[in-house]
Amino acid sequence: MAFMEKPAAGKVLLDDTVPLTAAIEASQSLQSHTEYIIRVQRGISVENSWQIIRRYSDFDLLNNSLQIAGLSLPLPPKKLIGNMDREFIAERQKGLQNYLNVITTNHILSNCELVKKFLDPNNYSANYTEIALQHVSMFFRSEPKWEVVEPLKDIGWRIRKKYFLMKIKNQPKERLVLSWADLGPDKYLSDKDFQCLIKLLPSCSHPYIYRVTFATANESSALLIRMFNEKGTLKDLIYKAKPKDPFLKKYCNPKKIQGLELQQIKTYGRQILEVLKFLHDKGFPYGHLHASNVMLDGDTCRLLDLENSLLGLPSFYRSYFSQFRKINTLESVDVHCFGHLLYEMTYGRPPDSVPVDSFPPAPSMAVVAVLESTLSCEACKNGMPTVSRLLQMPLFSDVLLTNSEKPQFKIPTKLKEALKIAKECIEKRLIEEQKQIHQHRRLRRAQSHHGSEEERKRRKILARKKSKRSAVENSEEHSAKYSNSNNSAGSGASSPLTSPSSPTPPSTAAALGLGKDVKEGKDVRITSTSSTSASTTSSSLASCQHRGAHTAPAPGCEWREPRGFTQLHPEFPKRNFEESRNL
């Protein structure tokens, strides 16, 4: 079976490109020194975090080791006297936190072995050079014609990939480079298919692919040998660096920042795009394009490290393109990485951040057009163009390629199917990671907005309005309930029926302000609308108790008993009105 759902033996599940963040939570003073408690987190998951304890001397040792990078790092200075004072410790803690922020946000420093061991000693405590030497020694037992000249220490950025300078015993002047690498988290090929594809690499012939002299693999790693190139890589040309120097020394702080000439940019860019199109047409996944993986051979660029995708190693720019959900295929990854490479060729340095809001002046507007299509906010949001589309852009369409070597790379149908399934699994893991990052970013934005000063003021205003509205509603509801209770009290069974022949005493009509209506002979009804009117009516009717017997009703006016007064006013003198009527 070409695809293995279960992790293969020797597969490293840890992705070394996932960024680490560090925050000093507290400090504790012992008898002679102070220890700082640091919370380290891998990626976005709070659950994937741990605590480490470091002294100032540990920071100082790390800083001395990083001096090879040539950067001026903001480590707080030493202090021999008074270094146990509370105020000094608090101030130093702020300075150390700033130092951690600088080294964890620098793309090259954050991926180097020194920083990883400082922040995550449990996962990076092994001596990877010794492990690589053991595998190489085992290989030489079966291949005695090769001999190690010297290890090329830290010439690459990967922690689990080591390089050695080699020679052939019967050709002592010829130099070769051996690279050994562990399996990565994106290794989805079966052991059999993986070893077959690794052994196919020496048969790959293309004018823009650097030739593999020898390749072999076992269930946990792979070993490849190539010719050593004294000129180095495209990155060495851009940074004016020596190929054998450590990666930190070569690329962290270049002495001179200068881009390539326009014709070099056009030629190298066209050659790289041609080989990317060739690999994609063959169904061979790449996803590892950067300037250090492009070897220079005269005026020709040749692509390196085709084995990385077979090994399942994460890309150098993964922490960049994993932020954008539209960069979710290996072709779009290659196109985005090509944008980084083109930026370096044009300006002599990598972009400060991605996406790029505005581009500095370039040798040609055609260069800016390609950069905008691969690195701009709009491109990262809406998606990358295809490799074929880039080849048709004005910057590369008029470049004439003089190399006539015919490309050859025969991959059996069974292995093509295995590569297709592995490619889909690599893209699936990338999409899942991008989804988690997107959800985490939305949550942080919501929390940040919820805790902002402007949002707090807005919530206070809304709370006041809601409180006032609630008070008004409660008052209206109370009045409505009281009114309903009055009405329901007047509609009970104890209320006598309305008598149309009962006249309204003039004194009562006058007391209620109805004298005019009574004189005109209108039909007058007494109703209770509120507690105030009920009180007024009660007092008026009480006066009628003494005067009603001597007062005759107005002509044409008849009495109708008010609804509800029997319950509201049980002392109401109904008898007096009956006597008046009889009289």
C-alpha positions in Angstrom: 0.0 0.0 0.0 1.4 3.4 -1.1 0.0 5.5 1.7 0.5 4.6 5.4 -2.1 6.0 7.8 -0.1 5.0 10.8 3.3 6.9 11.4 6.2 5.1 9.8 9.0 3.8 11.9 11.6 6.5 12.6 9.2 9.3 11.5 9.7 12.5 13.4 6.2 13.9 14.2 7.6 17.2 15.5 7.4 20.1 13.0 10.6 22.1 13.6 9.2 25.1 11.6 6.3 25.7 14.1 7.3 28.9 15.9 8.1 29.0 19.6 7.0 31.9 21.8 8.4 32.6 25.3 7.0 34.7 28.2 8.7 35.2 31.5 6.0 34.5 34.1 7.9 35.2 37.3 11.3 35.3 39.0 12.6 33.7 42.2 15.6 34.8 44.2 17.8 32.2 45.7 20.8 32.8 48.0 23.3 33.8 45.3 21.3 34.2 42.1 17.9 34.8 40.5 16.0 32.3 38.4 13.4 33.2 35.8 10.4 31.0 35.2 9.6 31.0 31.4 6.5 29.7 29.8 7.3 28.4 26.2 4.5 27.6 23.8 4.7 25.8 20.4 2.3 27.2 17.8 -1.1 28.5 18.8 -2.3 25.9 21.3 -2.0 26.9 24.9 -2.1 23.2 25.8 1.2 22.7 23.9 3.3 24.7 26.4 5.8 24.0 29.2 7.9 25.8 31.8 11.7 26.2 31.8 13.9 27.9 34.4 16.8 30.0 33.3 19.4 32.1 35.0 20.9 35.2 33.6 24.1 33.3 33.0 22.1 30.9 30.7 21.0 33.9 28.6 24.5 35.2 28.5 25.8 31.8 27.2 23.1 31.7 24.5 23.9 35.3 23.5 27.7 34.5 23.2 26.8 31.5 20.9 24.6 33.7 18.7 27.4 36.3 18.2 28.3 34.4 15.0 25.2 35.8 13.4 26.7 39.3 13.6 23.5 40.8 15.1 23.4 43.3 17.9 21.0 41.5 20.3 19.4 43.5 23.2 20.7 41.4 26.1 20.6 43.4 29.4 24.2 44.1 30.7 25.8 42.3 33.6 25.8 43.8 37.1 28.0 42.4 39.8 26.9 44.6 42.8 23.3 45.1 43.7 22.0 42.5 41.3 19.6 41.0 43.9 17.6 44.3 44.4 13.9 44.0 43.6 13.8 47.0 41.3 16.8 45.8 39.4 15.4 42.2 39.0 12.1 43.6 37.7 14.0 45.9 35.2 16.2 43.0 34.1 13.2 40.8 33.6 11.7 43.3 31.2 15.0 43.4 29.3 15.2 39.6 29.1 11.6 39.4 27.8 12.5 41.9 25.1 15.6 39.7 24.2 13.4 36.6 23.9 10.9 38.5 21.7 13.7 39.5 19.3 15.2 36.0 18.9 11.8 34.2 18.5 10.6 36.7 15.8 13.7 36.5 13.7 13.1 33.9 11.1 16.6 32.5 10.9 17.5 32.7 14.6 14.2 31.1 15.7 14.9 28.0 13.6 18.5 27.5 14.6 19.5 24.7 16.9 20.9 26.9 19.6 17.6 28.7 20.3 15.6 25.5 20.0 17.7 23.8 22.7 17.5 26.8 24.9 13.7 26.9 24.8 12.8 23.2 24.3 15.6 21.1 25.8 13.4 18.0 25.9 12.9 17.7 22.2 16.3 19.1 21.1 18.8 17.5 23.5 20.2 15.0 21.0 23.5 15.5 19.2 22.4 15.3 15.6 25.9 15.4 14.1 26.8 12.3 16.1 23.6 10.6 14.9 24.3 11.5 11.3 27.9 10.2 11.6 26.6 6.8 12.9 24.4 6.4 9.9 27.1 7.5 7.5 29.6 5.0 9.1 27.1 2.2 8.6 26.7 3.2 5.0 30.5 3.2 4.4 30.7 -0.4 5.5 28.9 -1.4 2.3 30.4 1.4 0.1 34.1 1.5 0.9 35.1 3.7 -2.1 33.8 6.8 -0.2 35.7 8.7 2.5 34.7 11.6 4.8 37.0 14.6 4.6 35.3 16.8 7.2 31.8 17.7 8.5 30.4 20.9 7.1 29.0 22.1 10.4 25.7 24.1 10.3 26.0 25.1 6.7 22.2 24.5 6.4 19.3 25.8 8.4 17.7 22.4 9.2 18.4 20.9 12.6 18.0 17.3 11.5 19.9 17.5 8.3 23.7 17.3 8.3 26.4 17.7 5.6 29.8 16.2 5.1 32.6 16.9 2.7 33.5 13.7 0.8 36.0 12.3 -1.6 36.4 9.2 -3.7 39.5 7.2 -2.7 40.8 6.7 -6.2 40.0 10.4 -7.1 41.4 12.3 -4.1 41.2 15.8 -5.7 37.5 15.6 -6.4 35.2 16.9 -3.7 31.6 15.9 -3.1 28.9 16.7 -0.5 27.0 14.1 1.5 23.7 15.1 3.0 21.9 13.0 5.6 18.4 13.7 6.8 15.8 12.3 9.2 12.2 11.6 8.2 9.8 14.5 8.7 6.1 15.0 9.8 4.9 15.0 6.2 6.3 11.5 5.2 3.3 9.6 3.9 4.9 7.2 1.6 5.3 3.6 2.5 8.9 2.5 3.3 9.1 0.5 0.0 7.8 3.3 -2.2 10.0 5.8 -0.3 13.2 3.9 -0.9 12.3 3.2 -4.5 11.7 6.9 -5.2 14.9 8.0 -3.4 16.9 5.6 -5.6 15.3 7.0 -8.7 16.7 10.5 -8.1 20.1 9.9 -9.7 18.3 9.0 -12.9 16.6 12.4 -13.0 18.2 14.5 -15.8 17.2 18.1 -16.3 19.2 21.2 -17.4 17.9 23.1 -14.3 18.1 20.3 -11.6 21.4 19.7 -9.8 22.5 16.1 -10.5 22.4 13.5 -7.7 25.5 11.2 -7.8 24.3 8.6 -5.3 21.2 8.1 -3.2 20.0 5.5 -0.7 17.5 5.3 2.2 16.4 3.1 5.0 13.2 3.1 7.2 14.3 6.2 9.1 16.5 8.4 7.0 18.0 9.1 3.6 21.6 9.8 2.4 22.5 11.5 -0.9 25.8 12.5 -2.5 26.3 15.4 -5.0 29.3 17.2 -6.4 30.6 20.1 -4.3 30.2 23.5 -6.0 32.9 26.0 -5.0 30.6 28.9 -6.1 27.9 27.9 -3.8 24.2 28.7 -4.0 22.1 31.6 -5.3 21.8 32.9 -1.8 25.7 32.8 -1.5 25.8 35.0 -4.6 23.2 37.5 -3.3 24.9 37.8 0.2 28.5 37.5 -1.0 29.0 34.6 1.3 31.4 31.6 1.4 29.6 28.3 0.9 31.4 26.4 3.8 30.5 29.1 6.5 27.7 28.4 9.0 24.2 29.4 8.0 23.9 32.1 10.7 27.2 33.7 9.7 26.3 33.8 6.0 22.8 35.2 6.0 21.7 36.8 9.3 23.5 40.1 8.9 25.0 40.6 5.4 27.7 43.2 5.2 26.4 44.6 1.9 22.8 44.6 0.7 22.7 44.6 -3.1 20.3 42.9 -5.5 21.1 41.3 -8.8 21.0 42.9 -12.2 17.8 42.9 -14.2 19.0 40.4 -16.8 20.2 38.0 -14.0 16.8 38.3 -12.3 15.0 37.5 -15.6 17.2 34.6 -16.6 17.4 32.9 -13.2 13.7 33.4 -12.6 12.7 31.8 -16.0 15.0 28.8 -15.4 13.5 28.2 -11.9 10.0 28.4 -13.2 10.8 26.0 -16.0 12.0 23.3 -13.6 9.0 23.9 -11.3 6.6 23.4 -14.2 8.5 20.2 -15.2 8.1 18.7 -11.7 4.5 19.6 -11.4 3.7 18.1 -14.8 5.4 14.9 -13.7 3.3 14.8 -10.5 6.4 15.2 -8.3 5.8 17.4 -5.3 8.4 19.9 -4.3 7.4 22.8 -2.0 11.0 23.6 -0.8 12.0 26.5 -3.0 14.3 29.1 -1.5 17.6 30.8 -2.5 19.7 28.2 -0.6 18.2 25.4 -2.6 19.3 26.8 -5.9 22.8 25.9 -7.0 24.7 28.2 -9.4 26.6 26.6 -12.2 28.0 29.5 -14.3 24.9 31.4 -15.6 22.6 28.5 -14.9 20.4 27.8 -11.9 19.9 24.2 -10.8 17.4 23.1 -8.2 18.5 21.2 -5.1 16.9 18.9 -2.5 14.2 17.1 -4.5 14.3 14.5 -1.7 12.9 16.8 0.9 9.3 16.3 -0.1 9.8 12.5 -0.1 11.3 12.7 3.4 8.3 14.7 4.5 10.4 17.7 5.7 8.6 21.0 6.3 9.3 24.0 4.1 11.6 26.9 5.0 8.7 29.4 4.5 6.0 27.3 6.1 5.5 29.7 9.0 4.7 32.4 6.3 2.3 30.6 4.0 0.5 28.7 6.8 -1.1 32.1 7.7 -3.0 32.3 4.4 -5.8 29.8 3.7 -5.7 30.4 -0.1 -2.1 29.0 -0.3 -3.2 25.4 0.2 -1.7 23.4 -2.7 2.0 22.5 -3.3 1.9 24.5 -6.6 0.6 27.6 -4.8 3.3 27.0 -2.1 6.0 26.9 -4.8 4.7 30.1 -6.4 4.6 32.0 -3.0 8.1 30.8 -2.2 9.2 32.0 -5.7 7.9 35.4 -4.7 10.3 35.4 -1.7 13.2 34.3 -3.9 12.4 37.0 -6.5 12.3 39.6 -3.7 15.8 38.5 -2.5 17.2 38.6 -6.0 15.7 42.1 -6.5 16.5 43.8 -3.2 19.4 41.7 -1.8 17.4 40.8 1.4 14.2 39.0 2.4 11.0 41.0 3.0 10.5 42.3 6.5 7.1 40.9 6.7 4.5 39.1 4.5 2.2 40.2 3.0 4.1 43.2 1.6 2.1 46.4 1.6 4.4 48.4 -0.7 7.5 47.5 -2.7 10.7 49.6 -2.9 11.8 50.9 -6.3 12.8 48.0 -8.6 14.9 47.8 -11.8 11.7 47.3 -13.7 7.9 47.6 -13.2 7.6 44.1 -14.6 9.5 42.8 -11.5 7.0 44.6 -9.2 4.1 43.1 -11.1 5.3 39.6 -10.4 6.0 40.5 -6.7 2.5 41.9 -6.3 1.0 38.7 -7.7 2.8 36.5 -5.2 3.5 38.6 -2.0 0.9 41.4 -1.8 -2.1 41.5 0.5 -4.5 40.9 -2.4 -2.5 37.9 -3.6 -2.2 36.3 -0.2 -6.0 36.8 0.4 -7.3 35.7 -3.1 -4.7 33.1 -4.1 -1.5 32.6 -6.1 -1.2 32.5 -9.9 -0.1 29.2 -11.5 3.5 28.6 -12.6 2.3 28.7 -16.3 0.8 32.1 -15.6 4.1 33.4 -14.2 5.9 32.2 -17.3 3.6 34.2 -19.5 4.2 37.5 -17.6 6.3 40.1 -19.4 9.3 39.7 -17.0 10.0 36.1 -18.2 8.1 35.6 -21.5 10.9 37.2 -23.6 13.8 35.3 -22.0 15.6 32.9 -24.5 16.8 29.7 -23.0 20.0 28.3 -24.7 20.3 25.0 -22.9 19.3 22.2 -25.2 19.6 19.2 -22.8 16.5 17.1 -22.9 14.8 16.5 -19.6 14.4 12.9 -18.4 12.7 11.6 -15.3 10.8 8.3 -15.6 8.5 7.5 -12.7 6.6 4.2 -12.8 2.8 4.4 -12.7 2.5 2.8 -9.3 4.9 5.3 -7.8 3.1 8.2 -9.5 -0.1 7.0 -7.7 1.8 6.9 -4.4 3.2 10.4 -5.0 -0.3 11.7 -5.7 -1.7 10.3 -2.5 1.2 11.6 -0.5 0.8 15.0 -2.1 -2.9 15.1 -1.1 -2.0 14.2 2.5 0.6 16.9 2.7 -1.9 19.5 1.5 -4.6 18.2 3.9 -2.3 18.7 6.9 -1.5 22.2 5.7 -5.2 23.1 5.3 -6.0 21.8 8.7 -3.2 23.8 10.2 -4.3 27.0 8.4 -7.9 26.4 9.6 -6.7 26.3 13.2 -4.6 29.4 12.8 -7.5 31.2 11.2 -9.9 30.3 14.1 -7.2 31.3 16.7 -6.7 34.7 15.0 -10.5 35.4 14.9 -10.7 34.5 18.6 -7.8 36.8 19.5 -9.3 39.7 17.5 -12.7 39.3 19.2 -11.0 39.2 22.6 -8.9 42.2 21.8 -11.9 44.2 20.6 -14.0 43.1 23.6 -11.3 44.4 26.0 -10.5 47.7 24.2 -11.2 51.0 25.9 -13.6 52.1 23.1 -15.6 48.9 23.4 -15.8 49.3 27.2 -17.2 52.8 26.8 -19.7 51.5 24.2 -20.9 48.7 26.5 -21.3 51.2 29.4 -23.5 53.4 27.3 -25.6 50.5 26.1 -26.0 49.3 29.7 -27.3 52.7 30.8 -29.8 52.8 27.9 -30.9 49.3 28.7 -31.3 50.2 32.4 -33.4 53.3 31.6 -35.6 51.3 29.1 -36.1 48.6 31.6 -37.2 51.1 34.3 -39.7 52.7 31.9 -41.1 49.3 30.9 -41.4 48.2 34.5 -43.3 51.4 35.4 -45.7 51.0 32.4 -46.3 47.3 33.3 -47.1 48.3 36.9 -49.6 50.9 35.8 -51.2 48.5 33.3 -51.6 45.8 35.9 -53.2 48.3 38.4 -55.6 49.5 35.7 -56.5 46.0 34.7 -57.3 45.1 38.4 -59.6 48.1 38.6 -61.5 47.1 35.4 -61.8 43.5 36.4 -63.1 44.5 39.8 -66.0 46.5 38.1 -67.0 43.6 35.9 -67.7 41.1 38.7 -71.0 39.3 39.5 -71.7 41.5 42.5 -72.2 44.6 40.3 -75.8 45.4 39.6 -77.1 45.7 36.1 -77.2 49.1 34.5 -80.6 50.8 35.0 -81.4 53.0 32.0 -84.3 54.7 33.9 -82.1 55.8 36.8 -81.5 59.5 36.6 -78.2 61.2 37.3 -78.5 63.6 40.2 -77.6 67.1 39.1 -75.4 67.6 42.1 -73.4 64.5 41.0 -73.2 65.6 37.4 -72.0 69.0 38.5 -69.4 67.5 40.8 -68.1 65.4 38.0 -68.0 68.3 35.6 -70.9 66.9 33.5 -73.5 69.6 34.1 -73.5 70.8 30.5 -74.0 67.3 29.1 -76.8 66.6 31.6 -78.7 69.8 30.7 -78.4 68.9 27.0 -80.0 65.6 27.7 -77.0 63.5 26.6 -76.5 59.9 27.8 -73.9 60.2 30.5 -71.8 57.3 31.8 -69.4 57.5 34.8 -66.3 55.3 34.3 -63.2 54.9 36.3 -60.0 55.5 34.4 -57.4 55.9 37.1 -57.0 56.0 40.9 -57.1 59.8 40.9 -60.5 60.0 39.0 -61.9 57.3 41.2 -61.0 59.2 44.4 -62.6 62.4 43.0 -65.8 60.5 42.0 -66.0 58.9 45.5 -65.9 62.3 47.2 -68.5 63.8 44.8 -70.9 60.8 45.3 -70.5 61.1 49.1 -71.9 64.6 49.0 -74.9 63.4 47.0 -75.8 61.1 49.9 -77.1 64.2 51.8 -78.5 66.2 48.9 -79.9 63.5 46.6 -83.3 63.2 48.5 -84.2 66.8 47.9 -83.0 67.2 44.3 -85.0 66.2 41.2 -83.2 64.9 38.1 -82.9 67.1 35.1 -85.6 66.6 32.4 -84.7 63.9 29.8 -81.8 62.7 31.8 -81.7 59.2 33.2 -79.3 57.5 35.6 -76.9 54.7 34.6 -74.9 53.1 37.4 -71.1 53.4 37.0 -69.3 50.1 36.4 -67.1 49.0 39.2 -68.2 51.4 42.0 -69.9 48.6 43.9 -66.5 47.0 44.6 -64.4 50.1 44.7 -66.8 52.0 47.0 -69.1 49.6 48.9 -70.5 52.5 51.0 -71.9 54.1 47.8 -75.5 55.4 48.7 -77.5 53.6 46.1 -80.7 53.7 48.2 -80.9 57.5 48.1 -81.1 57.5 44.4 -83.9 55.0 44.4 -85.8 57.2 46.9 -85.3 60.2 44.7 -86.7 58.4 41.7 -89.8 57.3 43.6 -90.4 60.9 44.7 
